[in-house]
Amino acid sequence: MSISVLIPVRNEVANIAACIESVRWADEIVVVDSGSTDGTVELAQSKGATVVQFQWNGRFPKKKNWALASVPWKNEWVLILDADERIGPELATEIQAELKQPRADGYFINRRFIFLGQWIRHCGYYPSWNLRLFRHQHGRYEVVQTSDTASGDNEVHEHVVLKGTTSHLKNDMLHYAYPDIFTWVEKHNRYSNWEAEVEVCGEQLGAAGARIGGYLSARRKLRVWSRRLPFRPILRFYYSYVLKLGFLDGRAGYMFCRLLATYEMLNVFKAHEWRNRNRTS
């Protein structure tokens, strides 16, 4: 199949083999690594992937944008897949059939979010559309922060800005994001650094900051609007567990929504710290 796959990684030895196997039908698989020390590189190469090293200097571009611009891609179409994501047989067949006569320049793919071994069907996490398949020369990830926030060298919450038309695929990918609570806490401690700076920078930029936060999706617009509300951690739990029916996901849904509220608390506290730091600098 004339399609390339981009997999950004760092120390993903537990995930990389299964990820590559799920896209074995693609004729080019490129793993962009950031100095892994756990055997990820060797395992990826043993599975037939090409490994390219990326070393971030604290400035932009980050890993995915760098790879889109710098890797000499064999094909026009690129599928971006994180190491903890999988393309099932139905989605693989749909992608191959769609690209024989493309209807658009990029395609949104829906994700099923797996938490503690369970598909989270509610909590505001499904559907979860992501623009992951597109003509690589037409798309780049947005830049919505101004500095190194210690959130990592890879785009996580940023959206792809595509110059062209888009459509949606029918079948879902699987996202095995958090196999345990430790992984969730470790990642979201870093993600909250990013969220805090984006919030403060958006306030400083005024209307421009609101456009950066809201023009790509209704969810981002809701995020920008919610930053003005008091008691945000409590409201986040109510929104996810009650309004978005998280209680229907049982114990996993309750735990997940409580963790989302904790994440919101970290965002609030870190944004407050960021404002104070800017005032005194």
VOBA-1610 file (N, C-alpha, C; in pm, whole numbers, padded with zeros to 5 digits, always signed):
BEGIN
Met+00085-00119+00000Met+00000+00000+00000Met+00088+00124+00000Ser+00065+00217-00093Ser+00148+00337-00105Ser+00113+00440+00001Ile+00152+00409+00122Ile+00128+00497+00236Ile+00245+00483+00333Ser+00283+00594+00395Ser+00388+00594+00496Ser+00326+00611+00634Val+00390+00554+00733Val+00343+00563+00871Val+00451+00630+00955Leu+00413+00731+01031Leu+00503+00800+01123Leu+00466+00762+01266Ile+00563+00707+01340Ile+00542+00668+01480Ile+00646+00740+01566Pro+00608+00845+01639Pro+00702+00913+01729Pro+00715+00836+01861Val+00838+00817+01909Val+00856+00735+02028Val+00967+00788+02117Arg+00963+00745+02239Arg+01075+00752+02334Arg+01048+00649+02443Asn+01135+00549+02452Asn+01121+00442+02551Asn+00982+00378+02546Glu+00949+00319+02432Glu+00819+00256+02410Glu+00834+00107+02380Val+00930+00041+02445Val+00955-00099+02415Val+00832-00186+02443Ala+00747-00145+02537Ala+00628-00224+02570Ala+00520-00214+02463Asn+00527-00110+02378Asn+00420-00086+02281Asn+00461-00100+02135Ile+00588-00077+02104Ile+00627-00053+01965Ile+00602-00173+01875Ala+00625-00294+01923Ala+00608-00412+01837Ala+00464-00428+01792Ala+00369-00418+01885Ala+00228-00433+01850Ala+00182-00319+01761Cys+00234-00200+01784Cys+00199-00085+01700Cys+00242-00109+01556Ile+00368-00151+01537Ile+00418-00176+01402Ile+00341-00289+01336Glu+00312-00393+01410Glu+00238-00506+01352Glu+00101-00462+01300Ser+00040-00362+01365Ser-00094-00320+01324Ser-00093-00241+01194Val+00027-00196+01149Val+00037-00124+01021Val+00135-00194+00928Arg+00149-00323+00944Arg+00240-00400+00861Arg+00206-00390+00713Trp+00080-00359+00680Trp+00035-00349+00541Trp+00089-00225+00470Ala+00141-00127+00543Ala+00197-00006+00482Ala+00336-00037+00425Asp+00375+00032+00316Asp+00504-00001+00255Asp+00618+00081+00313Glu+00589+00176+00405Glu+00696+00248+00474Glu+00652+00279+00616Ile+00733+00236+00712Ile+00708+00265+00854Ile+00832+00333+00909Val+00815+00458+00954Val+00926+00536+01006Val+00902+00564+01155Val+00992+00519+01238Val+00988+00544+01381Val+01084+00659+01411Val+01032+00768+01465Val+01115+00884+01500Val+01139+00879+01650Asp+01262+00852+01687Asp+01298+00825+01826Asp+01372+00944+01888Ser+01361+00956+02019Ser+01430+01062+02093Ser+01525+01004+02195Gly+01620+00924+02149Gly+01722+00871+02239Gly+01673+00765+02335Ser+01591+00674+02290Ser+01541+00567+02378Ser+01656+00483+02431Thr+01640+00438+02555Thr+01743+00358+02621Thr+01693+00221+02664Asp+01569+00186+02625Asp+01507+00063+02675Asp+01497-00047+02570Gly+01562-00030+02456Gly+01555-00131+02351Gly+01449-00104+02245Thr+01384+00012+02251Thr+01281+00046+02153Thr+01337+00045+02011Val+01452+00107+01992Val+01512+00120+01859Val+01541-00017+01800Glu+01608-00102+01877Glu+01645-00233+01827Glu+01522-00317+01793Leu+01417-00309+01876Leu+01296-00385+01850Leu+01224-00333+01726Ala+01219-00201+01710Ala+01155-00143+01592Ala+01227-00185+01465Gln+01359-00182+01468Gln+01437-00222+01351Gln+01418-00370+01320Ser+01406-00452+01423Ser+01385-00595+01401Ser+01250-00623+01337Lys+01156-00530+01354Lys+01024-00543+01294Lys+01017-00481+01155Gly+01130-00431+01105Gly+01135-00380+00969Gly+01114-00231+00954Ala+01103-00159+01066Ala+01082-00014+01058Ala+01214+00059+01037Thr+01207+00174+00973Thr+01320+00265+00962Thr+01320+00356+01084Val+01433+00368+01152Val+01441+00450+01273Val+01522+00576+01243Val+01465+00691+01275Val+01531+00820+01258Val+01541+00885+01396Gln+01656+00941+01428Gln+01675+01004+01558Gln+01642+01153+01552Phe+01575+01200+01658Phe+01540+01341+01671Phe+01590+01390+01806Gln+01662+01502+01805Gln+01711+01562+01930Gln+01657+01704+01939Trp+01569+01725+02035Trp+01505+01856+02048Trp+01595+01953+02122Asn+01601+02076+02073Asn+01685+02178+02136Asn+01605+02275+02222Gly+01479+02242+02251Gly+01395+02329+02333Gly+01320+02433+02254Arg+01344+02438+02124Arg+01272+02531+02038Arg+01190+02453+01936Phe+01117+02524+01852Phe+01032+02458+01754Phe+01106+02443+01622Pro+01074+02336+01546Pro+00960+02248+01560Pro+00983+02135+01660Lys+00872+02080+01708Lys+00879+01958+01788Lys+00882+01837+01694Lys+00871+01719+01753Lys+00904+01595+01683Lys+00820+01569+01558Lys+00688+01578+01569Lys+00604+01543+01454Lys+00620+01642+01341Asn+00619+01772+01373Asn+00639+01871+01267Asn+00777+01858+01203Trp+00878+01830+01286Trp+01012+01809+01231Trp+01012+01692+01135Ala+00949+01582+01174Ala+00948+01463+01090Ala+00872+01486+00960Leu+00759+01555+00969Leu+00680+01582+00848Leu+00761+01663+00748Ala+00843+01755+00798Ala+00920+01842+00709Ala+01055+01785+00669Ser+01113+01696+00750Ser+01253+01657+00731Ser+01273+01516+00678Val+01183+01424+00708Val+01199+01287+00660Val+01171+01281+00510Pro+01257+01216+00431Pro+01232+01202+00287Pro+01127+01095+00259Trp+01002+01129+00277Trp+00892+01033+00267Trp+00884+00971+00128Lys+00861+00841+00124Lys+00844+00771-00003Lys+00710+00801-00067Asn+00610+00832+00017Asn+00473+00842-00033Asn+00411+00977-00002Glu+00307+01009-00076Glu+00235+01135-00057Glu+00154+01134+00071Trp+00100+01017+00106Trp+00011+01005+00223Trp+00088+00954+00344Val+00064+01018+00458Val+00125+00977+00585Val+00016+00954+00688Leu+00027+00843+00760Leu-00059+00810+00873Leu+00024+00827+00999Ile-00022+00911+01091Ile+00050+00935+01216Ile-00012+00850+01327Leu+00072+00772+01393Leu+00024+00677+01492Leu+00116+00681+01612Asp+00060+00703+01731Asp+00140+00695+01853Asp+00167+00549+01886Ala+00271+00523+01964Ala+00311+00386+01992Ala+00204+00308+02069Asp+00120+00378+02143Asp+00016+00308+02219Asp-00117+00301+02144Glu-00115+00325+02015Glu-00234+00315+01931Glu-00223+00198+01834Arg-00339+00145+01793Arg-00342+00030+01704Arg-00444+00053+01593Ile-00409+00010+01472Ile-00501+00011+01358Ile-00554-00131+01340Gly-00683-00150+01363Gly-00744-00282+01348Gly-00763-00320+01202Pro-00795-00447+01175Pro-00811-00494+01037Pro-00917-00419+00958Glu-01030-00385+01021Glu-01136-00315+00950Glu-01092-00175+00908Leu-01025-00104+00998Leu-00977+00029+00965Leu-00867+00022+00860Ala-00779-00076+00869Ala-00673-00093+00770Ala-00732-00114+00631Thr-00834-00198+00621Thr-00901-00222+00492Thr-00967-00096+00440Glu-01030-00021+00530Glu-01097+00103+00490Glu-00996+00205+00437Ile-00883+00220+00505Ile-00781+00315+00461Ile-00729+00278+00322Gln-00700+00150+00303Gln-00647+00106+00174Gln-00748+00128+00062Ala-00875+00101+00089Ala-00977+00122-00013Ala-00998+00271-00041Glu-00994+00353+00063Glu-01019+00497+00049Glu-00910+00564-00033Leu-00786+00526-00012Leu-00676+00594-00080Leu-00660+00553-00226Lys-00736+00453-00271Lys-00735+00422-00414Lys-00799+00535-00494Gln-00902+00598-00436Gln-00967+00714-00496Gln-01003+00812-00385Pro-00906+00891-00337Pro-00929+00978-00221Pro-01039+01081-00247Arg-01123+01101-00145Arg-01229+01202-00152Arg-01184+01334-00094Ala-01067+01335-00027Ala-01023+01455+00045Ala-00871+01453+00055Asp-00817+01561+00114Asp-00672+01571+00136Asp-00631+01521+00273Gly-00728+01496+00360Gly-00698+01445+00493Gly-00820+01378+00553Tyr-00798+01286+00647Tyr-00907+01209+00706Tyr-00897+01208+00858Phe-01010+01234+00921Phe-01022+01221+01066Phe-01049+01074+01100Ile-00983+01026+01205Ile-01004+00890+01254Ile-01050+00898+01399Asn-01153+00823+01432Asn-01206+00820+01568Asn-01126+00722+01653Arg-01108+00756+01781Arg-01030+00670+01871Arg-01117+00614+01982Arg-01096+00486+02012Arg-01154+00424+02130Arg-01048+00427+02240Phe-01077+00499+02346Phe-00983+00523+02454Phe-00992+00409+02556Ile-00883+00334+02572Ile-00880+00219+02664Ile-00809+00261+02792Phe-00880+00253+02904Phe-00827+00292+03034Phe-00841+00175+03130Leu-00729+00129+03187Leu-00728+00013+03277Leu-00794-00108+03212Gly-00770-00125+03081Gly-00823-00239+03009Gly-00968-00227+02964Gln-01030-00112+02985Gln-01172-00095+02952Gln-01190+00021+02855Trp-01277+00004+02757Trp-01311+00111+02664Trp-01398+00213+02736Ile-01350+00337+02743Ile-01427+00446+02803Ile-01521+00501+02696Arg-01647+00462+02704Arg-01746+00499+02603Arg-01806+00637+02627His-01789+00688+02747His-01853+00814+02784His-01748+00913+02836Cys-01780+00989+02939Cys-01687+01084+03003Cys-01642+01195+02909Gly-01705+01208+02792Gly-01663+01308+02695Gly-01545+01263+02611Tyr-01509+01134+02617Tyr-01392+01083+02546Tyr-01427+00999+02424Tyr-01554+00989+02391Tyr-01594+00922+02268Tyr-01722+00986+02216Pro-01722+01028+02089Pro-01616+01013+01990Pro-01497+01104+02016Ser-01382+01066+01960Ser-01258+01143+01974Ser-01191+01147+01837Trp-01227+01247+01758Trp-01179+01255+01620Trp-01042+01323+01614Asn-00951+01262+01538Asn-00817+01316+01519Asn-00780+01310+01371Leu-00724+01419+01320Leu-00677+01422+01181Leu-00541+01355+01176Arg-00538+01229+01133Arg-00414+01149+01139Arg-00366+01102+01002Leu-00452+01105+00902Leu-00415+01057+00769Leu-00430+01171+00671Phe-00319+01214+00610Phe-00328+01329+00520Phe-00208+01333+00426Arg-00221+01415+00323Arg-00107+01439+00233Arg-00005+01521+00314His+00112+01465+00336His+00204+01522+00436His+00251+01662+00401Gln+00252+01699+00276Gln+00296+01833+00240Gln+00189+01939+00272His+00068+01894+00300His-00043+01988+00323His-00071+02013+00470Gly-00011+01937+00562Gly-00048+01948+00703Gly+00069+01966+00797Arg+00048+02050+00900Arg+00145+02067+01008Arg+00068+02088+01137Tyr+00129+02051+01248Tyr+00068+02072+01379Tyr+00078+02219+01419Glu-00029+02268+01481Glu-00031+02407+01527Glu+00073+02427+01637Val+00116+02551+01655Val+00207+02589+01764Val+00131+02684+01855Val+00101+02640+01977Val+00016+02720+02067Val+00085+02750+02200Gln+00215+02732+02208Gln+00288+02768+02328Gln+00412+02846+02285Thr+00482+02904+02379Thr+00592+02993+02343Thr+00727+02945+02392Ser+00732+02843+02476Ser+00860+02803+02534Ser+00859+02654+02565Asp+00972+02606+02619Asp+00983+02468+02664Asp+00914+02456+02799Thr+00801+02383+02803Thr+00724+02371+02927Thr+00756+02243+03003Ala+00859+02172+02961Ala+00894+02042+03020Ala+00783+01940+03000Ser+00701+01960+02896Ser+00593+01868+02866Ser+00635+01764+02764Gly+00759+01769+02718Gly+00807+01672+02621Gly+00837+01735+02487Asp+00902+01655+02401Asp+00944+01706+02270Asp+00848+01669+02158Asn+00729+01620+02195Asn+00634+01571+02096Asn+00501+01644+02108Glu+00438+01673+01995Glu+00304+01734+01998Glu+00203+01632+02050Val+00128+01671+02152Val+00030+01580+02214Val-00112+01633+02197His-00139+01755+02243His-00273+01812+02235His-00293+01901+02113Glu-00187+01933+02043Glu-00198+02020+01927Glu-00275+01951+01815His-00344+02031+01735His-00418+01981+01620His-00337+02000+01492Val-00368+01917+01392Val-00311+01936+01259Val-00390+02044+01185Val-00319+02140+01129Val-00379+02241+01043Val-00353+02196+00899Leu-00458+02170+00825Leu-00446+02113+00691Leu-00488+02214+00586Lys-00406+02227+00484Lys-00441+02308+00368Lys-00510+02217+00266Gly-00640+02207+00277Gly-00713+02118+00188Gly-00842+02071+00252Thr-00908+01977+00187Thr-01037+01927+00231Thr-01019+01807+00324Thr-01119+01783+00407Thr-01113+01670+00501Thr-01240+01587+00493Ser-01229+01463+00538Ser-01342+01374+00549Ser-01320+01286+00673His-01414+01195+00700His-01405+01110+00819His-01412+00963+00777Leu-01331+00881+00842Leu-01337+00738+00821Leu-01436+00675+00918Lys-01489+00559+00883Lys-01596+00497+00962Lys-01545+00415+01080Asn-01434+00346+01062Asn-01385+00255+01164Asn-01291+00325+01262Asp-01285+00273+01385Asp-01208+00334+01493Asp-01069+00274+01505Met-00975+00355+01556Met-00848+00302+01604Met-00858+00281+01755Leu-00769+00200+01809Leu-00766+00174+01953Leu-00651+00251+02015His-00677+00312+02130His-00577+00392+02200His-00557+00334+02341Tyr-00448+00258+02359Tyr-00416+00198+02489Tyr-00329+00295+02567Ala-00389+00405+02608Ala-00312+00517+02661Ala-00254+00492+02799Tyr-00334+00442+02891Tyr-00293+00438+03031Tyr-00322+00301+03091Pro-00223+00212+03089Pro-00245+00078+03145Pro-00254+00076+03297Asp-00205+00186+03362Asp-00210+00193+03508Asp-00216+00339+03550Ile-00243+00360+03679Ile-00259+00496+03731Ile-00126+00571+03729Phe-00016+00503+03755Phe+00115+00568+03754Phe+00140+00635+03619Thr+00113+00563+03510Thr+00135+00618+03376Thr+00048+00741+03353Trp-00077+00735+03396Trp-00168+00849+03378Trp-00114+00972+03452Val-00074+00953+03578Val-00027+01066+03659Val+00102+01124+03601Glu+00195+01038+03562Glu+00323+01086+03508Glu+00301+01169+03381Lys+00218+01120+03291Lys+00196+01193+03166Lys+00119+01323+03189His+00018+01319+03275His-00064+01439+03292His+00005+01545+03377Asn+00102+01506+03456Asn+00183+01609+03522Asn+00258+01691+03417Arg+00308+01626+03313Arg+00375+01698+03203Arg+00275+01775+03117Tyr+00161+01711+03087Tyr+00063+01777+03003Tyr+00009+01905+03067Ser-00002+01906+03201Ser-00056+02023+03269Ser+00038+02143+03256Asn+00170+02118+03239Asn+00261+02230+03211Asn+00221+02299+03082Trp+00193+02220+02981Trp+00151+02272+02851Trp+00020+02349+02862Glu-00078+02289+02930Glu-00210+02351+02945Glu-00198+02486+03016Ala-00115+02493+03120Ala-00102+02616+03198Ala-00044+02728+03113Glu+00060+02697+03035Glu+00118+02803+02953Glu+00024+02847+02843Val-00044+02752+02780Val-00141+02789+02675Val-00249+02879+02731Glu-00295+02849+02854Glu-00398+02933+02916Glu-00348+03074+02939Val-00229+03088+02999Val-00177+03221+03030Val-00142+03297+02904Cys-00082+03231+02807Cys-00049+03297+02681Cys-00174+03341+02608Gly-00279+03262+02616Gly-00405+03301+02554Gly-00463+03426+02617Glu-00452+03437+02749Glu-00499+03559+02817Glu-00418+03681+02774Gln-00287+03663+02761Gln-00201+03775+02724Gln-00224+03819+02580Leu-00259+03720+02494Leu-00280+03753+02353Leu-00420+03805+02325Gly-00509+03792+02422Gly-00646+03842+02405Gly-00722+03765+02301Ala-00783+03835+02206Ala-00867+03772+02104Ala-00786+03674+02020Ala-00661+03708+01992Ala-00578+03619+01912Ala-00558+03486+01984Gly-00537+03493+02115Gly-00521+03371+02191Gly-00647+03286+02189Ala-00763+03351+02194Ala-00889+03276+02188Ala-00903+03206+02054Arg-00859+03272+01947Arg-00868+03208+01815Arg-00775+03088+01808Ile-00655+03102+01864Ile-00563+02989+01866Ile-00626+02873+01939Gly-00695+02901+02049Gly-00754+02794+02127Gly-00880+02737+02069Gly-00956+02814+01990Gly-01088+02769+01959Gly-01125+02743+01816Tyr-01039+02774+01722Tyr-01086+02768+01584Tyr-01087+02630+01524Leu-01025+02533+01587Leu-01015+02401+01527Leu-01125+02305+01571Ser-01183+02326+01689Ser-01281+02230+01735Ser-01369+02290+01843Ala-01491+02235+01853Ala-01583+02280+01957Ala-01528+02248+02095Arg-01453+02139+02104Arg-01397+02102+02233Arg-01294+02204+02279Arg-01212+02253+02188Arg-01113+02354+02224Arg-01184+02484+02266Lys-01293+02519+02196Lys-01369+02638+02233Lys-01424+02626+02375Leu-01478+02509+02406Leu-01529+02486+02541Leu-01417+02498+02644Arg-01298+02450+02609Arg-01184+02458+02700Arg-01148+02603+02729Val-01143+02685+02624Val-01110+02827+02642Val-01215+02895+02729Trp-01342+02869+02701Trp-01451+02930+02778Trp-01447+02887+02924Ser-01419+02758+02949Ser-01423+02706+03086Ser-01315+02764+03175Arg-01210+02821+03116Arg-01101+02877+03196Arg-01144+02999+03276Arg-01258+03057+03243Arg-01309+03173+03316Arg-01393+03133+03437Leu-01423+03004+03451Leu-01516+02959+03554Leu-01445+02934+03687Pro-01515+02959+03799Pro-01461+02921+03931Pro-01483+02771+03956Phe-01412+02717+04054Phe-01430+02577+04096Phe-01416+02480+03979Arg-01315+02503+03897Arg-01300+02424+03775Arg-01282+02274+03799Pro-01202+02231+03898Pro-01189+02086+03918Pro-01323+02018+03950Ile-01405+02083+04034Ile-01536+02026+04067Ile-01625+02023+03944Leu-01623+02131+03869Leu-01706+02137+03749Leu-01660+02035+03645Arg-01529+02011+03637Arg-01480+01912+03542Arg-01532+01773+03576Phe-01532+01739+03705Phe-01585+01609+03745Phe-01734+01600+03713Tyr-01810+01705+03744Tyr-01954+01705+03716Tyr-01981+01691+03566Tyr-01902+01765+03486Tyr-01921+01761+03341Tyr-01895+01620+03287Ser-01784+01558+03330Ser-01745+01428+03274Ser-01827+01313+03331Tyr-01854+01318+03461Tyr-01920+01204+03526Tyr-02072+01208+03513Val-02129+01331+03517Val-02275+01343+03514Val-02324+01381+03374Leu-02282+01498+03325Leu-02333+01545+03197Leu-02291+01455+03081Lys-02168+01404+03086Lys-02119+01316+02980Lys-02132+01168+03015Leu-02211+01139+03118Leu-02254+01002+03150Leu-02138+00909+03186Gly-02034+00965+03249Gly-01922+00881+03289Gly-01961+00771+03386Phe-02070+00791+03459Phe-02112+00689+03555Phe-02152+00559+03486Leu-02185+00566+03357Leu-02220+00445+03282Leu-02098+00357+03253Asp-01978+00410+03273Asp-01856+00332+03254Asp-01810+00264+03382Gly-01895+00263+03484Gly-01868+00188+03604Gly-01753+00244+03686Arg-01683+00154+03756Arg-01574+00196+03843Arg-01463+00265+03764Ala-01431+00212+03647Ala-01327+00275+03564Ala-01366+00417+03526Gly-01495+00438+03497Gly-01541+00571+03464Gly-01530+00667+03581Tyr-01564+00619+03701Tyr-01552+00703+03820Tyr-01406+00742+03845Met-01317+00643+03838Met-01175+00671+03860Met-01122+00768+03754Phe-01163+00747+03631Phe-01117+00831+03522Phe-01162+00975+03542Cys-01287+00995+03581Cys-01339+01130+03600Cys-01274+01199+03719Arg-01245+01124+03825Arg-01174+01184+03938Arg-01033+01228+03896Leu-00969+01148+03814Leu-00836+01186+03765Leu-00843+01308+03674Leu-00948+01320+03594Leu-00966+01438+03511Leu-00981+01564+03596Ala-01053+01551+03709Ala-01067+01664+03800Ala-00932+01702+03861Thr-00851+01602+03894Thr-00717+01628+03947Thr-00632+01699+03843Tyr-00643+01657+03719Tyr-00571+01722+03610Tyr-00613+01868+03596Glu-00741+01894+03610Glu-00789+02032+03602Glu-00732+02115+03718Met-00722+02054+03836Met-00664+02124+03950Met-00518+02160+03923Leu-00442+02069+03864Leu-00303+02098+03830Leu-00294+02212+03729Asn-00385+02213+03631Asn-00386+02321+03533Asn-00409+02456+03600Val-00504+02462+03692Val-00538+02587+03762Val-00419+02635+03844Phe-00361+02545+03924Phe-00252+02584+04013Phe-00128+02625+03934Lys-00097+02551+03828Lys+00022+02584+03749Lys+00003+02713+03670Ala-00119+02740+03622Ala-00145+02866+03553Ala-00129+02983+03649His-00177+02966+03774His-00161+03070+03875His-00012+03095+03901Glu+00066+02988+03914Glu+00209+03001+03937Glu+00276+03070+03818Trp+00233+03036+03697Trp+00289+03095+03576Trp+00264+03245+03571Arg+00141+03288+03607Arg+00109+03432+03608Arg+00198+03506+03707Asn+00212+03451+03828Asn+00295+03516+03928Asn+00440+03525+03886Arg+00489+03422+03822Arg+00627+03422+03774Arg+00648+03530+03669Asn+00550+03546+03580Asn+00560+03648+03475Asn+00555+03788+03534Arg+00477+03809+03640Arg+00465+03942+03700Arg+00596+03984+03767Thr+00668+03886+03823Thr+00789+03921+03899Thr+00915+03918+03813Ser+00903+03869+03688Ser+01021+03859+03603Ser+01043+03987+03521
//
